Amino acid sequence: MTDISILDLQNLRHLIGGYETSQNKMTDYANQAQDAQVKQMFQDAANCAMQHRQELMKFL
């Protein structure tokens, strides 16, 4: 594996944090949604953000 620069680590931290924030917000929105389709849309978005975050964590 190649070395990761400080800038790369900072960028990863920023992206991972953003996906974590998105996941938390989408989960909260899903919990508040009354409509089943809207609730599912937010749950899908939260799951997608979690998957992206997990993929980025593999680089660390």
Secondary structure, 3 states (H helix, E strand, C coil): CCCCCHHHHHHHHHHHHHHHHHHHHHHHHHHHCCCHHHHHHHHHHHHHHHHHHHHHHCCC
